[in-house]
Amino acid sequence: MHRLADRIHLEELTRIGLLTGSVDAMVQVHLGAVFMPHGLGHFLGLDVHDVGGYPEGVDRIDEPGLRRLRTARHLEPRMVLTVEPGIYFIDHLLDEALADPARACFFNREVLQRFRGFGGVRIEEDVVVTDTGMELLTCVPRTVEEVEACMAGQDKAFAPFSGPK
C-alpha cells in the first residue's frame, strides 16, 4: 500500500508539472520518499502508535521511504489502523534530492520553487479491517472543495465510507 501511495503521489506531482519523466524511473530511485518520508500508517489500539506491526522474525525493509513503515503484518478482520498519506516539501530532503543527479533530473525547479516554504499536508483516516474490506471510522473533509469549505467555517457533514476497498 505504501508503494501504491508513493506512485500516486509521483503521478500527481508529474501531472501538476513539479516532476517530469517516467514515474517508473522515479520509483526506482525512491523519489517518493522525498515527499512522504514517513510510513503510510500504523495500528491504533491502547496507544496512538500501537505495537505489533512487525511479527517476530520479520525484518524491516531497508529502503528509503520504507524504513519508517510501522507494520509488515498481514491485515486481519477487526484490526484498526491509520491510513495517512502525505506530501511534504522539506528543504533538507529536497536539497539532498537536487544534489543527486539520479533524482535531480526529475524536478522542474521553477515549479518546485513555488512550493518551498509550503510545508505539507497529511489527512489521517482511521479504518477497521472487515471480512470483506474495510470500514472508515473518520468523517473528515477529503476533497479540495470539502477542505476549503471546512477552513471557511462552513458546516458540512462528511459521510463515512464502508465497503470493500
C-alpha positions as CSV (number, residue, x, y, z in Angstrom):
1,M,0.0,0.0,0.0
2,H,2.9,2.4,0.8
3,R,4.4,1.8,-2.6
4,L,1.0,2.5,-4.3
5,A,0.7,5.8,-2.3
6,D,4.2,6.7,-3.5
7,R,3.3,6.0,-7.1
8,I,0.1,8.0,-6.9
9,H,1.9,11.0,-5.3
10,L,4.5,10.9,-8.1
11,E,1.9,10.7,-10.8
12,E,0.1,13.7,-9.4
13,L,3.3,15.7,-8.9
14,T,4.0,15.0,-12.5
15,R,0.5,15.9,-13.6
16,I,0.9,19.4,-12.0
17,G,4.3,19.9,-13.6
18,L,6.5,19.7,-10.5
19,L,8.1,16.5,-11.7
20,T,8.9,15.3,-15.3
21,G,9.8,12.0,-16.7
22,S,8.9,8.4,-16.1
23,V,7.1,7.5,-12.9
24,D,8.6,4.0,-13.1
25,A,12.1,5.6,-13.1
26,M,11.2,7.9,-10.2
27,V,10.1,4.8,-8.2
28,Q,13.4,3.1,-8.9
29,V,15.3,6.0,-7.3
30,H,12.8,6.2,-4.3
31,L,11.8,9.8,-5.3
32,G,8.5,9.3,-3.3
33,A,10.5,9.3,-0.1
34,V,11.5,12.9,-0.6
35,F,7.8,13.9,-0.4
36,M,6.5,11.3,2.0
37,P,9.3,10.4,4.4
38,H,7.0,8.7,6.8
39,G,5.2,5.4,6.7
40,L,1.7,5.1,5.3
41,G,0.0,4.3,8.7
42,H,0.1,2.4,11.9
43,F,-2.0,0.3,14.2
44,L,-4.4,2.0,16.7
45,G,-5.2,0.5,20.0
46,L,-4.3,1.2,23.5
47,D,-1.6,3.5,22.2
48,V,-1.9,6.0,19.4
49,H,1.0,4.2,17.7
50,D,0.1,0.7,18.8
51,V,2.6,-2.1,18.9
52,G,2.6,-5.3,16.9
53,G,3.3,-4.1,13.4
54,Y,6.3,-6.5,13.0
55,P,5.7,-10.1,13.8
56,E,8.7,-12.0,15.3
57,G,11.2,-12.9,12.7
58,V,10.1,-10.2,10.2
59,D,12.9,-7.7,9.4
60,R,12.3,-4.1,8.5
61,I,12.8,-3.1,4.9
62,D,16.0,-1.1,4.5
63,E,15.0,1.2,1.6
64,P,14.4,5.0,1.6
65,G,10.8,5.7,2.5
66,L,10.2,2.1,3.7
67,R,12.5,2.2,6.7
68,R,9.8,4.0,8.7
69,L,6.9,1.6,8.0
70,R,5.2,0.7,11.2
71,T,3.9,-2.6,10.0
72,A,4.7,-5.5,7.7
73,R,2.0,-7.7,9.0
74,H,-0.9,-9.3,7.0
75,L,-4.1,-7.4,8.0
76,E,-6.9,-9.4,9.6
77,P,-10.5,-8.5,10.4
78,R,-11.0,-6.3,13.4
79,M,-7.5,-4.7,13.2
80,V,-7.7,-0.9,13.5
81,L,-5.1,1.2,11.7
82,T,-4.5,4.6,10.2
83,V,-4.1,5.4,6.6
84,E,-2.3,8.7,6.3
85,P,-0.5,9.5,3.1
86,G,1.1,13.0,3.0
87,I,3.0,15.3,0.8
88,Y,5.7,17.4,2.3
89,F,8.2,20.0,1.0
90,I,11.1,19.6,3.5
91,D,14.0,21.7,2.4
92,H,16.8,19.4,3.5
93,L,15.2,16.4,1.7
94,L,14.6,18.5,-1.4
95,D,18.2,19.8,-1.3
96,E,19.6,16.2,-0.9
97,A,17.5,15.1,-3.9
98,L,18.5,18.1,-6.0
99,A,22.2,17.3,-5.3
100,D,21.8,13.7,-6.5
101,P,21.8,13.6,-10.3
102,A,19.8,10.3,-10.3
103,R,16.9,12.2,-8.6
104,A,17.5,15.8,-9.6
105,C,16.8,15.1,-13.3
106,F,13.0,14.7,-12.5
107,F,12.5,18.1,-10.9
108,N,11.1,21.1,-12.6
109,R,13.0,23.5,-10.4
110,E,10.9,26.6,-11.3
111,V,7.7,24.9,-10.2
112,L,9.3,23.4,-7.1
113,Q,10.4,26.9,-6.0
114,R,6.7,27.8,-5.7
115,F,6.2,25.1,-3.1
116,R,9.3,25.8,-1.0
117,G,8.1,27.0,2.4
118,F,4.6,25.5,2.0
119,G,5.3,22.7,4.5
120,G,2.9,19.9,3.7
121,V,-0.4,18.2,4.2
122,R,-1.5,14.9,5.6
123,I,-5.1,13.8,6.2
124,E,-5.4,10.8,8.5
125,E,-8.1,8.2,8.1
126,D,-8.8,5.6,10.7
127,V,-10.1,2.2,9.4
128,V,-11.1,-1.1,10.8
129,V,-10.4,-4.2,8.6
130,T,-13.5,-6.3,7.9
131,D,-14.0,-9.7,6.3
132,T,-14.8,-8.0,3.0
133,G,-12.6,-4.9,3.1
134,M,-12.7,-2.0,5.5
135,E,-14.9,0.4,7.3
136,L,-13.8,4.0,7.5
137,L,-14.1,5.4,11.1
138,T,-13.3,9.0,10.4
139,C,-15.5,11.7,8.9
140,V,-13.2,14.4,7.7
141,P,-13.1,16.5,4.5
142,R,-11.3,14.8,1.7
143,T,-11.8,16.8,-1.5
144,V,-10.3,20.2,-2.1
145,E,-13.8,21.7,-2.0
146,E,-14.6,20.0,1.3
147,V,-11.3,21.1,2.9
148,E,-11.8,24.7,1.7
149,A,-15.4,24.7,3.0
150,C,-14.2,23.4,6.4
151,M,-11.4,26.0,6.5
152,A,-14.0,28.7,5.7
153,G,-16.1,27.6,8.7
154,Q,-19.0,26.2,6.7
155,D,-20.7,23.4,8.5
156,K,-20.9,20.3,6.4
157,A,-21.4,16.6,7.2
158,F,-18.8,14.2,5.8
159,A,-20.2,10.7,5.4
160,P,-18.2,7.7,6.5
161,F,-17.3,5.1,3.9
162,S,-17.9,1.4,4.4
163,G,-17.2,-1.2,1.8
164,P,-14.8,-3.4,0.0
165,K,-11.9,-1.1,-0.6
